[in-house]
Structures are given as C-alpha cells and as structure tokens.
Amino acid sequence: MTAIDWISVTKEAVSPGDLVSAAAGGLPIYRVLSVADGQAVLQEERAETPQVMPLDRLCWKAAKAA
C-alpha cells in the first residue's frame, strides 16, 4: 500500500469516492459512498456493512494525485 497524503477537509469538500478519516493518523480509512443531509455513508475496508457519520466528524481526506 502506498502512503496517503492527507489534507484538512471541510464538509462541503467531501464527495463520493473520496478516502476520508475522522482521526489524526488517518486510521481507520473510509471510502465515501454517498453524501446527503449533512451525513456521509462510509465503507471501511474491513467492515461488512457501511456506516453513517456526520460530515463534521470527518477531518481528513486523501489528497488527489497531481
């Protein structure tokens, strides 16, 4: 697995397909499945079922490759 460069994120900047984290250090890492009504549906790599998290809990997102 390659290193991920993290950037600070605002709730307006979270989109489906993004990799995000709520904790410093980037773990756990979630993929955003959808965003609606101030919440994101997230899938963690090792979890069977997605979970819902308020957007204001997400602090970091993977920087897009240049």
Backbone torsions as a table, in degrees:
resi	resn	phi	psi	omega
1	MET	NA	138.6	179.9
2	THR	-86.9	157.8	178.2
3	ALA	-67.2	146.7	178.8
4	ILE	-108.2	130.3	171.9
5	ASP	-87.9	121.2	-177.0
6	TRP	-98.6	143.8	173.2
7	ILE	-125.9	151.2	175.1
8	SER	-65.7	144.7	-173.5
9	VAL	-128.5	147.0	169.7
10	THR	-104.7	157.9	-176.2
11	LYS	-62.6	-25.3	178.7
12	GLU	-72.4	-17.7	-174.3
13	ALA	-95.9	5.5	-178.6
14	VAL	-94.2	127.1	-177.6
15	SER	-133.3	155.8	174.8
16	PRO	-54.1	137.7	-178.7
17	GLY	97.9	-20.5	179.4
18	ASP	-66.6	149.6	168.2
19	LEU	-96.4	129.0	-176.1
20	VAL	-135.3	164.8	175.7
21	SER	-147.8	149.4	177.8
22	ALA	-100.0	-6.0	-174.0
23	ALA	-123.2	149.0	173.3
24	ALA	-61.3	142.3	-177.2
25	GLY	93.6	-10.8	172.7
26	GLY	77.0	16.2	178.5
27	LEU	-123.2	138.7	-6.0
28	PRO	-74.5	163.3	178.5
29	ILE	-105.0	132.0	179.7
30	TYR	-118.3	149.4	168.4
31	ARG	-101.3	131.7	179.2
32	VAL	-76.9	123.6	178.0
33	LEU	-92.4	-39.4	177.9
34	SER	-160.4	161.4	179.5
35	VAL	-135.1	129.9	177.3
36	ALA	-164.6	144.4	173.5
37	ASP	52.5	40.5	176.5
38	GLY	74.9	14.2	179.4
39	GLN	-134.1	154.8	177.1
40	ALA	-119.4	140.3	171.0
41	VAL	-93.0	122.6	-171.8
42	LEU	-121.2	145.3	174.9
43	GLN	-120.0	118.6	175.1
44	GLU	-88.2	142.6	-172.9
45	GLU	-51.8	-41.1	-174.2
46	ARG	-97.6	-0.6	-178.4
47	ALA	-92.5	146.1	179.2
48	GLU	-77.4	-39.6	-175.1
49	THR	-114.7	144.3	176.2
50	PRO	-66.0	162.1	175.6
51	GLN	-131.4	159.1	179.3
52	VAL	-105.8	134.6	179.5
53	MET	-137.1	137.8	174.9
54	PRO	-60.7	140.8	-178.9
55	LEU	-60.3	-30.6	-178.5
56	ASP	-71.5	-6.9	174.6
57	ARG	-86.9	-15.6	-178.4
58	LEU	-86.8	121.4	-175.4
59	CYS	-107.5	-25.5	-171.6
60	TRP	-132.6	147.9	173.8
61	LYS	-140.7	148.6	179.8
62	ALA	-67.4	132.6	177.5
63	ALA	-67.8	143.2	177.0
64	LYS	-72.0	141.9	177.1
65	ALA	-67.2	140.6	-178.8
66	ALA	-79.5	NA	NA
